[in-house]
Amino acid sequence: MTISLLNVGGKVLEKLLIDRINHHVFSNSLLNKNQYGFLPQRSTIDAALAAKGFVWENLQQKVCVILVSFDVIGAFDAVWW
């Protein structure tokens, strides 16, 4: 659910545009298969499970795996707005 400061006509137009853009993007496969954010039924949990599966498969094949991760919780807490 989104909060919009548009009038009813603007909200309807916004919804139509978003639906049309999504239809075009999904029907033409314009997104990378590794895109997880801002997609329906693809969450950060799915991204974590994909990373786990990648690491597990490579470790089973005795391949060296290096995983770099960073946490951005609170990254904007000190930014002067």
SULFENRA-V102841 format. One record per pair of residues at least 6 apart in sequence whose C-alpha atoms are under 8 Angstrom apart, sorted by the first residue. I is the first residue (numbers start at 0). J is the second residue. D is the distance in whole Angstrom. If there is no record, write none. Layout:
i: <I | I>
j: <J | J>
d: <D | D>
//
This chain:
i: <3 | 24 | 35 | 35 | 35 | 35 | 35 | 36 | 36 | 54 | 57 | 57 | 58>
j: <10 | 30 | 41 | 42 | 43 | 45 | 46 | 42 | 43 | 64 | 63 | 64 | 64>
d: <7 | 7 | 5 | 6 | 7 | 7 | 6 | 6 | 7 | 7 | 7 | 7 | 7>
//
